[in-house]
Amino acid sequence: MERRILGTSGIEVPVVGMGTWKTFDVRGPADIERRRQVVDVALETDINLFDSSPMYGAAEQVLGAALDGRREKALVATKIWTANDRESEEQIRRSLGFYGGRIDVYQVHNLVEVDKRLRRLAELQRDGCVRAVGATHYAHNAFGELLSVMRSGRVSCVQVPYNVEDRLVEERILPEAAARNIGVIIMRPLGVGALARQAPSAAQLARFAEFGVRTWAQVLLKWLLSDPRVTTVIPATSNPEHARDNAVAGDPPWFAEAERKAVVQLAAELA
């Protein structure tokens, strides 16, 4: 799998990582074991970047347990998400506990109390507990504030939604990231799974076979990764075989403009 540098952090990440929203928020032993199997496959296929958040219920803890004994093989991205200063310290304490006392990419989730939280994350970075600091938001109406944070020089990466049907980041976020060497982590690359469920026919997919992809989900992920301003995508899954399939999209060759346009057209026809 190809790897790219996450902005000014210098961290080399796989172009396909894994999100944990909804999929890792489980509690029963069987479900927790199933997530460990997902992580097994992810690591086998070079998907070693895992993104979580205290907003995701039990996901941080479940991911930490799945990485027990092999934390050194993984890159962990998580977030701080609260307006309460005391709770922010509790989130930090818990997260560091889940992940062996260090977090590779620590992000301010949805820009909540972003100035305060960035100051605290910068302290943790100076202390050696955090390697890279970032910020996230899912809402289009927050992109103006996110741009301000990007221009402040305080983050080395951002996490934003981007997929074949949600392309607003192309207008301002991606150009700004490229200009400032800020890494871009893509959430919702498959539209929370909805885009992948409506697939073109095998005949329609055949034109993309020369690029090493055979499923619509793989095509959609490769469409994103063919934009050089994208550093990594983090599709979430609770299925080990889906993780294996997602990894296939992380190998070049990448789509040229003609193929990217064809994907957009196919998606429009399916909508």
ChimeraX attribute file (.defattr): number of C-alpha atoms within 10 A of each C-alpha:
attribute: neighborCount
match mode: 1-to-1
recipient: residues
	/A:1	16
	/A:2	14
	/A:3	16
	/A:4	17
	/A:5	17
	/A:6	25
	/A:7	21
	/A:8	14
	/A:9	19
	/A:10	13
	/A:11	17
	/A:12	15
	/A:13	21
	/A:14	24
	/A:15	30
	/A:16	33
	/A:17	26
	/A:18	27
	/A:19	24
	/A:20	24
	/A:21	23
	/A:22	17
	/A:23	16
	/A:24	26
	/A:25	19
	/A:26	19
	/A:27	14
	/A:28	8
	/A:29	9
	/A:30	10
	/A:31	16
	/A:32	20
	/A:33	16
	/A:34	18
	/A:35	26
	/A:36	22
	/A:37	17
	/A:38	23
	/A:39	24
	/A:40	17
	/A:41	20
	/A:42	25
	/A:43	19
	/A:44	12
	/A:45	18
	/A:46	21
	/A:47	26
	/A:48	24
	/A:49	25
	/A:50	24
	/A:51	26
	/A:52	26
	/A:53	24
	/A:54	20
	/A:55	17
	/A:56	16
	/A:57	16
	/A:58	19
	/A:59	25
	/A:60	27
	/A:61	24
	/A:62	22
	/A:63	23
	/A:64	21
	/A:65	18
	/A:66	20
	/A:67	21
	/A:68	14
	/A:69	10
	/A:70	11
	/A:71	17
	/A:72	12
	/A:73	12
	/A:74	19
	/A:75	22
	/A:76	23
	/A:77	22
	/A:78	27
	/A:79	25
	/A:80	28
	/A:81	22
	/A:82	21
	/A:83	14
	/A:84	11
	/A:85	12
	/A:86	9
	/A:87	13
	/A:88	16
	/A:89	15
	/A:90	13
	/A:91	18
	/A:92	22
	/A:93	12
	/A:94	15
	/A:95	24
	/A:96	17
	/A:97	14
	/A:98	20
	/A:99	23
	/A:100	15
	/A:101	14
	/A:102	20
	/A:103	26
	/A:104	22
	/A:105	25
	/A:106	31
	/A:107	30
	/A:108	27
	/A:109	23
	/A:110	20
	/A:111	23
	/A:112	17
	/A:113	16
	/A:114	22
	/A:115	12
	/A:116	12
	/A:117	23
	/A:118	22
	/A:119	12
	/A:120	15
	/A:121	23
	/A:122	19
	/A:123	13
	/A:124	19
	/A:125	19
	/A:126	11
	/A:127	10
	/A:128	13
	/A:129	18
	/A:130	20
	/A:131	21
	/A:132	24
	/A:133	24
	/A:134	28
	/A:135	27
	/A:136	25
	/A:137	20
	/A:138	16
	/A:139	10
	/A:140	13
	/A:141	9
	/A:142	13
	/A:143	18
	/A:144	12
	/A:145	13
	/A:146	22
	/A:147	15
	/A:148	10
	/A:149	19
	/A:150	22
	/A:151	14
	/A:152	9
	/A:153	10
	/A:154	16
	/A:155	23
	/A:156	24
	/A:157	25
	/A:158	26
	/A:159	23
	/A:160	23
	/A:161	22
	/A:162	22
	/A:163	21
	/A:164	21
	/A:165	14
	/A:166	13
	/A:167	10
	/A:168	14
	/A:169	16
	/A:170	13
	/A:171	9
	/A:172	12
	/A:173	21
	/A:174	21
	/A:175	14
	/A:176	17
	/A:177	21
	/A:178	15
	/A:179	10
	/A:180	15
	/A:181	18
	/A:182	28
	/A:183	27
	/A:184	25
	/A:185	25
	/A:186	25
	/A:187	25
	/A:188	21
	/A:189	27
	/A:190	25
	/A:191	17
	/A:192	14
	/A:193	14
	/A:194	9
	/A:195	20
	/A:196	19
	/A:197	11
	/A:198	13
	/A:199	15
	/A:200	16
	/A:201	10
	/A:202	11
	/A:203	7
	/A:204	13
	/A:205	17
	/A:206	13
	/A:207	13
	/A:208	19
	/A:209	11
	/A:210	10
	/A:211	16
	/A:212	17
	/A:213	23
	/A:214	18
	/A:215	21
	/A:216	23
	/A:217	23
	/A:218	20
	/A:219	25
	/A:220	23
	/A:221	27
	/A:222	29
	/A:223	24
	/A:224	25
	/A:225	23
	/A:226	18
	/A:227	16
	/A:228	12
	/A:229	21
	/A:230	21
	/A:231	24
	/A:232	30
	/A:233	31
	/A:234	25
	/A:235	26
	/A:236	25
	/A:237	21
	/A:238	18
	/A:239	15
	/A:240	18
	/A:241	14
	/A:242	16
	/A:243	24
	/A:244	18
	/A:245	16
	/A:246	29
	/A:247	24
	/A:248	20
	/A:249	28
	/A:250	28
	/A:251	17
	/A:252	14
	/A:253	12
	/A:254	19
	/A:255	21
	/A:256	11
	/A:257	12
	/A:258	8
	/A:259	17
	/A:260	19
	/A:261	14
	/A:262	16
	/A:263	22
	/A:264	15
	/A:265	12
	/A:266	15
	/A:267	19
	/A:268	11
	/A:269	9
	/A:270	10
	/A:271	8
